[in-house]
Amino acid sequence: MSFFEYRNGEMHAEGVTLAAISAQVGTPFYCYSAGALRAAWREFADGIKGMNASVCYAMKANSNLAVIRLFGEMGAGADIVSVGEMRRALAAGIPAERIIYSGVGKKASELMEALQAKVGQINVESSAELETLNAVAGQLGVRANITIRVNPDVDAGTHAKITTGRKENKFGIDIDLAREAFALAGRLPHLKVVGVAMHIGSQLTSLDPYRAAIVRVRELIGQLRADGHRIDRFDIGGGLGIVYADEKPPSIADFMAVVARETEGLGCELTFEPGRRLVGEAGVLVSEVILVKPGAAKTFVIVDAAMNDLIRPTLYEAWHDILPVRQPRQDAATIRCDIVGPICESGDFLAQNRDLPPLAAGDLVMIRSAGAYGAVMASSYNSRPLVPEVMVDGTRFAVIRPRPTIDEMLLAERFPPWMEPVKA
Ligand SMILES: *Cc1c(COP(=O)(O)O)cnc(C)c1O
């Protein structure tokens, strides 16, 4: 079942028309389907049945409190990359022991806060971090549960900006240097090594890189055990891809089958950290056409969503499907157009060279697969208010992050005391 589909000529999110939400909330806005979020979660929950495994939602993909809470209620842990995300996870009701703290550059103050909150596991990415964490844990008189994230040097076959498992990427410890790092960790009294972690990239559409990486880490685990380390956990990371255009990402069942086969007999508890796969297809961005500008080369459809609301096309050359909210006639002619925002940058586009049915000012369009790395990467560039978020659940919908007013935006700023006040 699709959670976003035309019914009676109108695009629906579950039981609500996007037009009805737009009438109440205004545009642009993100809209998430609770049903789609739950369905994505269930695939993982079903996938790990019978395995000694847990799933921690990588909340940087979409860190709205309501989204985190929805997953938390179904048993999810959280994979966090900052103390801000930790505070969100806790505020959304995720128990601290189900939180994994990842990230390549954690500050001592952040590690301190995480240990004080008693997060379950910290994935360390460098020898320097091992030393810092040991010192901080010592100050607090605790022992930190850690894994070491290794970089298995495999090509995830994804966009350069979201591949993370190559030697030349900043992430993890080079797998060839991992034994030294584990040896160091073993000598540090306030660290308790519980396992090894990896995360090789994002938007993977093939299982081969996972297979290759697991084979390499599995071999490492053998060596580490021979060196005398206890390796009880293997954190596989996230990275599973979704459908933007015509990708064919593997099913969760196939993914789990590969992981189960490649880790068989290893005796490790497995952790999965999906982000995009849980939220990406469950969200859309809805925007209104401001005006249509026919040009010599092509037509520009200028909409009220822009690169500050959804930066993926600009940043990753990402392709997002765009559909009119009112269903076009089957035989409607199409015109070639660029869908662009009002921002003063040529990089401000949502789609280029798209054949779409003719659009007119006031029409609504839906940008698909925008639930991951959409709202979380939004900014207020050009003094555009942060784009609001809406959750639909059946026939209900609610604003889960309101659009700030311009006044609220201005009130967040200050004149320095030496400046004359603005005269009324
Ligand atoms: C970003 C990230 C994830 C999630 O990646 P997705 O591609 O969204 O699944 C998981 N683990 C770590 C360490 C990450 O940095």
PDBQT file of the ligand as one rigid body, heavy atoms in Angstrom, charges set to zero:
ROOT
HETATM    1  C1  LIG A 501      24.260   8.728   9.161  1.00  0.00    +0.000 C 
HETATM    2  C2  LIG A 501      24.566   7.511   9.930  1.00  0.00    +0.000 A 
HETATM    3  C3  LIG A 501      23.687   6.425   9.923  1.00  0.00    +0.000 A 
HETATM    4  C4  LIG A 501      22.430   6.403   9.105  1.00  0.00    +0.000 C 
HETATM    5  O1  LIG A 501      22.673   6.427   7.747  1.00  0.00    +0.000 OA
HETATM    6  P1  LIG A 501      21.445   6.234   6.731  1.00  0.00    +0.000 P 
HETATM    7  O2  LIG A 501      22.087   6.223   5.403  1.00  0.00    +0.000 OA
HETATM    8  O3  LIG A 501      20.531   7.362   6.925  1.00  0.00    +0.000 OA
HETATM    9  O4  LIG A 501      20.817   4.917   7.070  1.00  0.00    +0.000 OA
HETATM   10  C5  LIG A 501      24.000   5.335  10.704  1.00  0.00    +0.000 A 
HETATM   11  N1  LIG A 501      25.134   5.299  11.451  1.00  0.00    +0.000 NA
HETATM   12  C6  LIG A 501      26.008   6.324  11.473  1.00  0.00    +0.000 A 
HETATM   13  C7  LIG A 501      27.218   6.233  12.311  1.00  0.00    +0.000 C 
HETATM   14  C8  LIG A 501      25.755   7.454  10.726  1.00  0.00    +0.000 A 
HETATM   15  O5  LIG A 501      26.627   8.467  10.739  1.00  0.00    +0.000 OA
ENDROOT
TORSDOF 0
